[in-house]
Amino acid sequence: MTRKLRMGMIGGGLDGFIGGVHRIAAFIDGKIDFVCGALSVDPEKATESGKALFLQPDRIYTDYVDMIQKEALLPEDIRMDFVSIVTPNFLHFGPAKLALESGFDVVVDKPMTISVEEALELQDIIQRTGRTLALTHTYSGYPMVKQAKAMVKDGHFGKIRKIVVEYPQGWLARLTEKELSSGAEWRSDPTKSGKSLVMGDIGTHAAHLAEYVSGLRITDLCADLTTFVEGRSMDDDGSVLLRFTEGAKGVLMASQISAGEENAVRIRIYGEKGGLEWANEDPNNLIIKMLDQPRQIYRTGNAYAAPYTLSSFATYNTRIPSGHPEGLLEAFANIYRNFAETVSAKRDGQTPTDEQLDFPNVHDGVRGMQFIDTVVQSHASNEKWTKFEG
C-alpha cells in the first residue's frame, strides 16, 4: 500500500453497537482513515455522532445519497475510497448500489441484501465495474478457521463425509422486540430483515462457515423453521439437513431462543481419516481428531515444526504472539485488512495475493440470499428435499 485508504460510513451512529466494532476493526492495522459519514437516518443523531467521532463538519452528512454524490465530486486525493455500510438489512442494497456505481468500493454487513434479486444486481454491478465488495462473515476471519480450511483442502482428513454446524443464541428467548430493543425490533420485521429472521441473522453465518471450511457447496436441503415465542411475527429457530457436493451430508442448526446461550458458533467436519472441531467461544483452539491417534490441539500463533506447520492463511491472519487470545475484533480486522490490501493492489495495478483476497465477497453474499430463499421454500414445501439452485 502506498497510502491509507479513506473510509466513509453509512449507519453506525453512537446509539448502536455494530458501528463501533467496524471502526475499531478498520483502524487496527493503521491502513484506513475515517473521513466522512452519514451515521443515522435521524439528522440530529447523524450530526451528533459525526461530531463525537471528530469528523470535519463538512464531511458529516444526514443522508447517504447526499454523502455519496458529494464525495464523488471531491478531488481524488480527498474523497473517500470506500464506504462501510452498517445499517439494518433493508438499507444495504440502496447504499451499496449507489456507491459501487459512483466509483466506490464497499464493505457491508451480512446478509448482503434482503432478496436474491438485489444480491444478483450487486453481483452484476461488481462484474461490470470491477469494484470490490467485502461481506462481514466474521467467523471466516479467525486464524484457526483458516487453518481448518487449509487442512481440509490439503486432504488431511480424506474425503469429507459429514459437516455439522450450529449457531445457538438466547437473546430472543423472550419477546425482546417489545422491550424497546431496537435491534430486535427491526430484525423481527420482514420488511426490514427479509424472509427469515433466524436464517438471515445467523443461519447465513453458519452456512457460509460450512462452505468456507469444507470447500464444498450445498446442493440440496430439507428445512424446518419454527416461531417459538408467542407474538413474534417471524421464525426464531431452524434446523436444516444438508447435502453437499462430492456426496457429503450435513446438519445446520440456527436458533435465537436457545436460552442461556450467547454466540456459541461451532463447526465439526469429519472425513474418512479424521475430523476437526472449532468453536467461537474458544477460538484459539482447533481440535483435530484422527483415527487411531490421540486428540491434537492446534493453537493460534505457534511456530510448529513440519508436518504440523500452520498454513500461510492462518499465519497471515494471526496478529499477536501465541498464548494471547484473538477474538471478534481481530477477525473483523482481518476482513478489513485483506479488503484494504486488495483494493490498494488493484488501484496500483498489481495482482492481490491469495491471502489478501481471502475475505467474503459478493458471490458469498449471493449464496447467502439463495440459502435463505431455499430454506424458506423447503420449509413451506411438502417435499423432503429442495434443490439449492445457487
Buried (B, 14 or more C-beta within 10 A) or exposed (E): EEEBBBBBBBBBBBEBEBBBBBBBBBBBBEBBBBBBBBBBBEEEBBBBBBEEBEBEEEBBBBBBEEBBEBBBEBEEEEBBBBBBBBBBBBBBBBBBBBBBBBBBBBBBBBBBBBBBEBBBBBBEBBEEBEBBBBBBBBBBBBBBBBBBBBBBEEEBBBEBBBBBBBBBBBBBBBBBBEEEBEBBBBBBBBEBBBBBBBBBBBBBBBBBBBBBBBBBEBBBBBBEBBBEBEEBEBBBBBBBBBBBEEEBEBBBBBBBBBEEBEBBBBBBBBBEBBBBBBBBEBBBEBBBBBEEEEEEEBBBBBEEEEEEEBBBBBBBBBBEEEEEEBEBBBBBBBBBBBBBBBBBBBBEEEEBBEBBBBBBBBBBBBBBBBBBBBBBBBBEEEEEEBEBEB
